[in-house]
Amino acid sequence: NEIYLTDIISGISMSLRVEIPRKPFTPSASQHIKNWLNVIQQCLYWTKDQHEFLENLKEWFISQGDGLTTSDWMAFMRSEQAVAAFPENFTWVTCKGSNSFYRGFPCSLCQM
């Protein structure tokens, strides 16, 4: 199967908008999120808007310390900059399938 940037962007957008805020921000989870943000920022090619958003997200996330809530995270992800960089609607190309449980997000992670 071919790898499409659209699938990668949708997978990362879904991780930022759906997967990360599913659980409380414990110190351990926060460290994993920082690591994830570093990996996706450094290892993939981004547009200027996406790169700036990821940098701002990482700086904001670090500045929140231990007081960050999932509501805070979701509010940040609803910002104009977040929506422009990583759309709220997910588009799948190679990862499009009849059963989203086996395609979509899990497929995009495998492609990364």
N, C-alpha and C positions, 0 to 999 in steps of 0.2 A: 504494500500500500504506500501511496505517496504521503508525504508529510506537508500539511498546509499550515501557514502561519495563522490563518483564521482559527484553526483548531487549537493551536497553542495559546493564542490570545483568549479564546473562549474558556479554555481550561484554567488559565491563570485568573481570569476575571471571576470565574466560578469559585476558585479557591479563596480569593479575596472577599467575595461578596456572600458566599454561602458556607464554605467549609470552616474558615478561620473563626467566624463569630458563633459557631455552634457550641463552643465550650468556653467556660470562664478563662480569663487571662491569668493563669498561674505563672509564677516565675519560670517554671520549666517550659510551659507552653510559649511564654513570651520569648524565651531564648530560641526555641524552634522557629518561631515566626521571624525573628531577626535573621536567623540563618537562611530561611526560605527567601526573604526579601533580598538578601545579599546575592544568593544564587541566581534568582530570576533577573536581578538588575545587571549582574556582571556577565552572565553566560548566554544571554540572548540579545539579539539585535532589536532595538526599539526605535520608534519615532522619537522626535524631540519631546513631544507632549507626554508620551508614555515614560520616557526616561526621567523627565522632570517630576512627573507625578510619583513615580517610585521613589525618587530621592526625597521628595516632600513627605511621602507616607512614612518612609523609614525615619526621618528626622522627627516627625510628629509622634510616631510610635515610641521612640526612645524617650522623648520629652515627657510622655504621659506617666512613666514610672509604673508603680504598682497599683495606681488608682484607676487604670483603664477598665472600662466596662464594655460589654458587647454593644450597648446603645451608643457609646462614644464612637466605637469603630464603625458602626453602621451609618452614623451621621456623617463621618468623614468620607465614607464610601458613596454617599449620596451627593457629595459636593460636585459642582460643575466640572472641576478638573478631573475628578475620578471618572465621571460618566464619559467625558471626552476621551480619556486615555483607555479605559477598559469598560466598554458598553455593558449595560445592565441586561441586555438580551444576548443570549449565547447563540452563535451560529456555528454549525458543524458542517464540514465538507467530507473529509475521509471518515470522520467519526460519527457521521450521521447514520442512524440505523433504526430499525423498526422497534427495537427494545432499548430504551435509554439506559437501563440498568447495566447493560454490557457495552454500550457505546458512549458517546458524549464525553462526560468528564473522565471516567476511567480510561477510555481510549486516549484522550489527550495527554493524560499523565504518562501513559506508556510511550507516547511519541516523544515526550520530552526526554 
